[in-house]
Amino acid sequence: MEAVVSPEAVIRLSESAAQEVKNLLRKPENEGKTLRVYVEQGGCSGMQYGMVFDAWRTDDLTAEFYGVSVLVDPFSAQYVRGAVVDFSDSLTGGGFKITNPNARQNCGCGKSFAA
């Protein structure tokens, strides 16, 4: 079984996000896993982002940035196509942030959006 590689990456990682993911992948509980970015119903605006370390599934779309693979399922791909995952270690507002050109409205929490 080979991963499905999208000719045009569904979602992109910034270099700082890729570096932080590499750091997290060094933890024993994440060994052998891959970053998955997904969307699910919920949150303040109707849809919310999620990120988890997971195993590859048959219908996943995958791309690699700065040595880090990213998985996106087909349902989520329709909502995050063209989005960028960034990371900041600043004391205020730090952490992972997703900038999504498909979001009509973003919630102040930064994890929820309206499609």
Secondary structure, 3 states (H helix, E strand, C coil): CCCEECCCCCEEECHHHHHHHHHHHCCHHHCCCEEEEEEEECCCCCEEEEEEEECCCCCCEEEEECCEEEEECHHHHHHHCCEEEEEECCCCCCEEEEECCCCCEECCCCCEEEC
